[in-house]
Amino acid sequence: MQYREMELSDYDGVILLWQASDGVQLRDADSKLGIKKYLNRNPGLSFVALKDDVITGSIMSGHDGKRGYVQHLAVSPECRRSGIATELLSLCLEALKVEGIVKSHIHVLDDNQQAKAYWSNRGWSKRSDIQVFSFINGGHENT
């Protein structure tokens, strides 16, 4: 397995992986332009896993100067339980740590039991003291 920083040229392979992954909900921000903006704003913080030049895993992250935000950790079904997600997460958290970010958040859909188990089994804590509110400034987003 090969791991490297995600590049915009990975977009087509990554979007196919996300579309095939239960629990990954794509939005307008996941357009090629949206991902380009995200990667440019957060250089060196998102990664892909490749097997025979095919993207088998991905993770994206960024930060606001205080907290990290992990997004779209996905591994193709045939490659799961082989340590790919663990390695991608380690790469991501180490890159955030280099930026001075030691606390990170992940948003998990309420009905995604598999993701809830994954994150809690790795020591991530569910917050019960906050709720997320969103606002779309000047438009709408799918779902």
C-alpha positions in Angstrom: 0.0 0.0 0.0 1.3 3.5 -0.9 0.3 6.6 1.1 0.7 10.2 -0.1 -0.7 13.7 0.2 -4.0 14.1 -1.7 -3.7 16.2 -4.9 -6.5 17.7 -7.0 -5.6 15.2 -9.7 -6.9 12.5 -7.3 -10.4 14.0 -7.4 -12.1 11.5 -9.8 -10.8 8.5 -7.9 -11.6 10.0 -4.5 -15.1 11.0 -5.5 -15.8 7.4 -6.8 -14.6 6.1 -3.4 -16.8 8.5 -1.5 -19.8 7.7 -3.7 -19.3 3.9 -2.9 -18.9 4.5 0.8 -21.9 4.2 3.1 -22.0 7.0 5.6 -20.2 9.6 3.4 -22.7 12.2 2.4 -21.6 14.4 -0.5 -22.5 18.0 -0.7 -22.0 20.9 -3.1 -18.7 21.7 -1.2 -17.4 18.3 -2.5 -17.3 19.6 -6.1 -13.9 19.7 -7.8 -13.7 23.4 -7.2 -14.7 23.0 -3.5 -12.0 20.3 -3.0 -9.5 22.5 -4.8 -10.2 25.3 -2.4 -10.0 23.0 0.6 -6.7 21.5 -0.4 -5.2 24.9 -1.2 -6.3 26.2 2.2 -5.1 23.2 4.1 -1.9 22.0 2.3 -0.3 18.8 3.5 -3.3 17.7 5.7 -5.2 15.3 3.4 -4.1 11.9 2.2 -4.9 9.0 -0.1 -4.0 5.3 0.0 -3.2 3.6 -3.3 -3.0 0.0 -4.3 -1.7 -0.6 -7.8 -2.3 3.1 -8.6 -6.0 2.8 -7.6 -7.3 5.0 -4.7 -8.4 2.7 -2.0 -8.6 5.1 0.9 -8.8 8.9 1.6 -8.9 11.3 4.5 -9.2 15.1 4.5 -8.5 17.5 7.3 -8.1 21.1 7.9 -8.0 23.5 10.9 -9.1 26.9 12.0 -6.0 27.7 14.0 -7.3 26.1 17.2 -9.1 22.8 16.2 -8.6 20.3 13.5 -11.5 18.9 11.4 -11.3 15.5 9.9 -13.6 14.7 7.0 -14.3 11.9 4.6 -12.3 9.0 6.0 -13.2 6.3 3.6 -11.7 2.9 2.6 -12.9 0.7 -0.2 -15.0 -2.2 1.1 -12.5 -4.9 -0.2 -9.6 -3.2 1.6 -11.2 -2.6 5.0 -9.8 -4.1 8.2 -6.3 -4.0 6.7 -5.0 -0.9 8.6 -5.5 1.6 5.8 -7.9 3.8 7.9 -5.6 3.7 10.9 -2.6 4.7 8.8 -4.5 7.5 7.0 -5.8 8.8 10.4 -2.2 8.7 11.8 -0.8 10.6 8.9 -3.6 13.2 9.2 -3.3 13.7 13.0 0.5 13.9 12.8 0.3 16.6 10.0 -2.2 18.5 12.2 0.2 18.2 15.2 3.0 19.7 13.1 0.6 22.7 12.6 0.2 23.0 16.3 -3.3 21.4 16.3 -3.7 18.8 19.1 -7.5 18.5 19.3 -9.7 17.6 16.3 -13.3 17.0 15.6 -15.2 14.7 13.2 -18.8 15.1 12.2 -20.6 11.7 11.9 -24.1 11.3 10.6 -26.5 10.3 13.3 -27.6 7.0 11.6 -24.0 5.9 10.7 -23.5 3.2 13.4 -20.4 1.9 11.7 -18.6 5.3 11.9 -19.7 5.8 15.5 -18.2 2.5 16.5 -15.0 3.2 14.5 -14.4 6.6 16.1 -15.3 5.6 19.7 -13.1 2.5 19.4 -10.2 4.8 18.6 -10.6 7.0 21.7 -12.7 9.8 20.1 -15.4 11.0 22.5 -19.0 11.8 21.5 -19.9 15.3 22.6 -23.2 15.6 24.3 -22.8 19.3 25.3 -23.0 20.8 21.8 -25.1 20.6 18.7 -24.0 21.7 15.2 -26.0 24.4 13.4 -25.4 25.3 9.8 -26.2 28.2 7.6 -25.8 28.6 3.8 -25.0 32.2 3.0 -26.6 33.2 -0.2 -27.7 29.8 -1.6 -28.6 26.3 -0.8 -26.7 23.0 -0.5 -28.0 19.6 -1.5 -29.3 17.9 1.6 
